Amino acid sequence: MRDGIRFLLGSNPRELRDVSPTLTVLEYLRTVEYLCGTKEGCAEGDCGACTVVLGEPDGDAMRYRAVNACILFVPALDGKQLLTVEHLRNVDGALHPVQQAMVDQHASQCGFCTPGFVMSLFVLYHAASPPGRTAVNEALAGNLCRCTGYRPIVDAALESCAGPPADRFAAGATDTATQLRALDTDATLALRQGEQRYFAPRSLAALSEVLLRHPDAMLLAGGTDVGLLVTKQHRALGTIVALDMVEELARLALSGDTLRIGAGATYEDALIALEPLYPDFGLLLRRLGSRQIRNRGTIGGNIGNASPIGDATPVLIALDATLVLRHGTERRSLPLEDFFLGYRRTALVPGEFIEHIDVPVPQPGWQFRCYKVAKRFDQDISAACGAFRVEIVDGRVRDIRIGFGGMAATPVRARATEQVLVGQTWTEGCVNAAMDALDGELAPISDMRASAAYRRMVARNLLYKCFLETSAPATECTRLAVPA
């Protein structure tokens, strides 16, 4: 084990010891390094003013990702390159192409949000191919501007990202990757300050061993939820076991009739694998959060935090996903719908963790739809989320699975409603009877996002919407996903 966080700040090596494991990257930049270009807007990963870039080796090249510094803990920098707006200017003082484009297009007024936009544009500048307007809009969806308006910012993106990357970061990518590999020892990172402890194992075996020694530790994946415990609730977290350095947990593999998703796979990586199989799921994941959030948040974390309004869980329930749980060297399989025992309570025993999620691939005759209803179209918590996998043969429902989020203390499968539909003709009358059954099966609550009556009405209408869409001619058609 080692007790130092080693990374590159720009091109300069850093090694941090005796720091709080829950010190955020934003706080570190502003109060330790005095790099104050990175701003705090919301402290919860919504506004993008704190956007920084993390770089990791990708062969002899570098892979850059935009992340929210306000909810990212400093140990997550280990083995990576951290770039802020201060690092983009050339040594001769010339602005980076994306910075210059922001100037040329008059894309800044107060300037508070500008550094975050610039860092998102920097990642877009290093994309594999020049982006179109749709890709620009998606890349910038996690950066909010109060005063400039987005048109000149989009124009700056289209102007600066029109060709292959030709900055000093692209030219020095091989050297940077070599520097980062030299920092890597494959040892578990183990930090301690006061009563706080932090472990970042590098393998499944090491993770299992650490959790057996610390069975009550808080598991930390992307930190998009856990980070809020620190920035919003000001909680002092005890022992943390981070999952983001376990390579096996980040893997995705398609084998036969199953897509295996490592519990540590980020939304952004899972999106690439899931969208071709289930376009509706891909569209929902793009709405789940900004790219900054999807670059850190994980499918396993969305399941493990047991939130009743997590967007991925009702979809995965409808798809009949199975969890593989690990405790020490022992593994067990559990249908996802049986994982949730109550509000924020799961079937995990102390020291156990989610290793991966097995999702069936589409079979002939399956039709799948999922819908998210929220106050904002993008990056908002659901008031309700419904998912439907239906198989129609000769006009009758051979099989159907229905999952809902936001309707109970846990994500739920609507079993009674399914039973009303199985074996029946897929007609409006049949669906009306199922909608009445759904009324009796669900018991939503009223809260700040929606009333119980509204949720009940939405649930009925989502089932009816699924019926309308799957009853139209050419029902086997798939929807077009938003281009990457």
Backbone hydrogen bonds, N-H to C=O, Kabsch-Sander energy under -0.5 kcal/mol:
donor,donor_aa,acceptor,acceptor_aa,energy
2,R,188,T,-2.1
5,I,16,L,-2.6
6,R,4,G,-0.7
7,F,14,R,-2.0
8,L,80,K,-2.4
9,L,7,F,-0.5
9,L,12,N,-3.3
10,G,8,L,-0.8
10,G,82,L,-2.5
11,S,9,L,-0.7
12,N,9,L,-1.9
14,R,7,F,-2.9
16,L,5,I,-2.3
23,L,20,S,-1.9
25,V,69,A,-0.6
25,V,72,L,-3.0
26,L,69,A,-1.9
28,Y,24,T,-2.4
29,L,25,V,-2.7
30,R,26,L,-2.2
31,T,27,E,-2.6
32,V,28,Y,-2.1
33,E,28,Y,-1.9
35,L,29,L,-3.0
36,C,34,Y,-0.9
38,T,35,L,-0.5
39,K,49,A,-1.7
41,G,39,K,-0.6
51,T,48,G,-1.7
52,V,67,V,-2.2
53,V,83,L,-2.3
54,L,65,R,-2.8
55,G,81,Q,-2.6
56,E,63,R,-2.1
58,D,61,A,-2.8
61,A,58,D,-1.8
63,R,56,E,-3.1
64,Y,62,M,-0.5
65,R,54,L,-2.3
67,V,52,V,-2.6
69,A,50,C,-1.2
69,A,67,V,-0.7
71,I,68,N,-0.7
72,L,69,A,-0.7
73,F,71,I,-0.5
74,V,23,L,-2.8
76,A,73,F,-1.9
77,L,74,V,-2.5
78,D,75,P,-1.6
79,G,6,R,-3.7
80,K,77,L,-2.5
81,Q,55,G,-2.4
82,L,8,L,-3.4
83,L,53,V,-2.7
83,L,81,Q,-0.5
87,H,84,T,-1.7
88,L,85,V,-1.0
90,N,94,A,-2.9
93,G,90,N,-2.1
100,Q,96,H,-2.8
101,A,97,P,-2.1
102,M,98,V,-1.7
103,V,99,Q,-1.7
104,D,100,Q,-3.0
105,Q,101,A,-2.3
106,H,103,V,-1.5
107,A,102,M,-2.8
116,G,113,C,-0.6
117,F,113,C,-1.8
118,V,114,T,-2.8
119,M,115,P,-2.0
120,S,116,G,-2.0
121,L,117,F,-2.6
122,F,118,V,-2.1
123,V,119,M,-1.6
124,L,120,S,-1.9
125,Y,121,L,-2.8
126,H,122,F,-1.1
126,H,123,V,-0.5
127,A,124,L,-1.7
136,V,132,G,-2.2
137,N,133,R,-2.8
138,E,134,T,-2.1
139,A,135,A,-2.5
140,L,136,V,-1.9
141,A,138,E,-1.0
143,N,140,L,-2.0
144,L,47,C,-3.0
144,L,142,G,-0.5
154,V,150,Y,-2.8
155,D,151,R,-2.5
156,A,152,P,-2.0
157,A,153,I,-2.0
158,L,154,V,-2.6
159,E,155,D,-2.2
160,S,156,A,-2.5
161,C,157,A,-2.2
162,A,159,E,-0.7
171,A,167,D,-1.9
172,G,168,R,-1.9
173,A,170,A,-1.1
176,T,172,G,-2.3
177,A,173,A,-2.7
178,T,174,T,-2.1
179,Q,175,D,-2.3
180,L,176,T,-2.3
181,R,177,A,-2.2
182,A,178,T,-1.6
183,L,179,Q,-0.7
183,L,180,L,-1.0
184,D,180,L,-0.5
184,D,181,R,-1.0
189,L,200,A,-1.6
190,A,2,R,-3.2
190,A,188,T,-0.5
191,L,198,Y,-2.9
193,Q,196,Q,-2.1
196,Q,193,Q,-2.2
197,R,238,G,-1.7
198,Y,191,L,-2.2
199,F,240,I,-2.4
200,A,189,L,-2.4
207,L,203,S,-2.5
208,S,204,L,-2.7
209,E,205,A,-2.1
210,V,206,A,-2.4
211,L,207,L,-2.4
212,L,208,S,-1.7
213,R,209,E,-1.5
214,H,210,V,-1.9
217,A,214,H,-1.9
218,M,239,T,-2.8
219,L,217,A,-0.5
220,L,241,V,-2.5
221,A,219,L,-0.5
227,G,223,G,-2.2
228,L,225,D,-1.0
229,L,225,D,-0.7
229,L,226,V,-1.2
230,V,226,V,-0.7
230,V,227,G,-0.8
231,T,227,G,-2.4
232,K,228,L,-2.2
233,Q,228,L,-1.6
235,R,229,L,-2.8
237,L,235,R,-0.8
240,I,197,R,-2.5
241,V,218,M,-2.7
242,A,199,F,-3.3
242,A,240,I,-0.5
243,L,220,L,-2.8
246,V,243,L,-1.7
247,E,202,R,-0.7
247,E,245,M,-1.0
249,L,246,V,-0.9
250,A,246,V,-0.6
250,A,247,E,-1.3
251,R,248,E,-1.1
253,A,260,R,-2.3
255,S,253,A,-0.6
255,S,258,T,-2.8
258,T,255,S,-1.9
259,L,359,V,-3.1
260,R,253,A,-3.3
260,R,258,T,-0.6
261,I,259,L,-0.6
261,I,357,I,-3.1
262,G,251,R,-2.7
262,G,260,R,-0.6
263,A,355,E,-2.1
264,G,249,L,-1.9
265,A,249,L,-0.7
265,A,262,G,-2.1
267,Y,297,G,-2.4
268,E,294,R,-2.2
270,A,266,T,-2.9
271,L,267,Y,-2.7
272,I,268,E,-1.0
273,A,269,D,-1.0
274,L,270,A,-2.8
275,E,271,L,-2.5
277,L,274,L,-0.6
278,Y,274,L,-3.2
281,F,278,Y,-0.7
282,G,278,Y,-1.9
283,L,279,P,-2.3
284,L,280,D,-2.2
285,L,281,F,-2.5
286,R,282,G,-1.9
287,R,283,L,-1.0
287,R,284,L,-0.6
288,L,284,L,-1.1
289,G,285,L,-0.7
294,R,290,S,-2.8
295,N,291,R,-2.0
296,R,293,I,-1.5
297,G,293,I,-3.6
299,I,265,A,-1.8
300,G,263,A,-1.1
301,G,263,A,-0.5
302,N,298,T,-1.8
303,I,299,I,-1.5
304,G,300,G,-3.2
305,N,301,G,-2.1
306,A,303,I,-1.6
307,S,302,N,-0.5
310,G,307,S,-1.2
315,V,311,D,-0.8
316,L,312,A,-2.5
317,I,313,T,-2.3
318,A,314,P,-2.1
319,L,315,V,-1.5
320,D,317,I,-1.6
321,A,316,L,-2.4
322,T,358,D,-2.3
323,L,334,L,-3.2
324,V,356,H,-2.5
325,L,323,L,-0.6
325,L,332,R,-3.1
326,R,353,F,-2.9
327,H,330,E,-2.8
330,E,327,H,-2.1
332,R,325,L,-2.2
334,L,323,L,-2.4
336,L,321,A,-2.3
338,D,335,P,-1.8
339,F,336,L,-2.0
340,F,336,L,-0.5
341,L,339,F,-0.6
341,L,345,R,-2.2
342,G,345,R,-1.3
344,R,306,A,-1.1
345,R,342,G,-2.3
347,A,339,F,-1.6
351,G,215,P,-1.4
352,E,349,V,-2.4
353,F,326,R,-2.2
355,E,324,V,-2.9
355,E,353,F,-0.5
356,H,324,V,-1.3
357,I,261,I,-2.9
358,D,322,T,-3.2
359,V,259,L,-2.8
359,V,357,I,-0.6
361,V,257,D,-2.2
366,W,363,Q,-2.4
367,Q,390,V,-2.2
369,R,388,F,-2.4
371,Y,386,G,-2.9
373,V,384,A,-2.8
374,A,372,K,-0.5
379,Q,287,R,-1.3
380,D,287,R,-0.6
382,S,309,I,-0.5
383,A,373,V,-3.1
384,A,373,V,-1.6
385,C,405,G,-1.8
386,G,371,Y,-2.3
387,A,403,G,-2.6
388,F,369,R,-3.2
389,R,401,R,-2.4
390,V,367,Q,-2.8
390,V,388,F,-0.5
391,E,399,D,-2.9
392,I,365,G,-0.8
393,V,391,E,-0.5
393,V,396,R,-2.7
396,R,393,V,-2.0
397,V,424,Q,-2.9
398,R,391,E,-2.3
398,R,396,R,-1.0
399,D,391,E,-1.3
401,R,389,R,-2.2
403,G,387,A,-2.4
404,F,412,V,-2.6
405,G,385,C,-2.6
406,G,308,P,-2.6
412,V,404,F,-2.6
414,A,402,I,-2.0
415,R,413,R,-1.8
418,E,414,A,-1.8
419,Q,415,R,-2.1
420,V,416,A,-1.3
421,L,417,T,-1.1
421,L,418,E,-0.6
422,V,418,E,-2.4
423,G,397,V,-3.6
424,Q,421,L,-2.3
426,W,395,G,-2.9
427,T,425,T,-2.0
431,V,427,T,-2.4
432,N,428,E,-2.5
433,A,429,G,-1.8
434,A,430,C,-1.9
435,M,431,V,-2.4
436,D,432,N,-1.7
437,A,433,A,-1.9
438,L,434,A,-2.3
439,D,435,M,-1.7
440,G,436,D,-1.3
441,E,437,A,-1.6
442,L,438,L,-2.3
443,A,407,M,-0.7
447,D,450,A,-2.6
455,R,451,S,-2.3
456,R,452,A,-2.4
457,M,453,A,-2.3
458,V,454,Y,-2.8
459,A,455,R,-2.6
460,R,456,R,-1.9
461,N,457,M,-2.4
462,L,458,V,-2.5
463,L,459,A,-1.8
464,Y,460,R,-2.2
465,K,461,N,-2.7
466,C,462,L,-2.3
467,F,463,L,-2.1
468,L,464,Y,-2.5
469,E,465,K,-2.5
470,T,466,C,-2.1
471,S,467,F,-0.9
471,S,468,L,-0.6
472,A,468,L,-0.6
477,C,474,A,-1.7
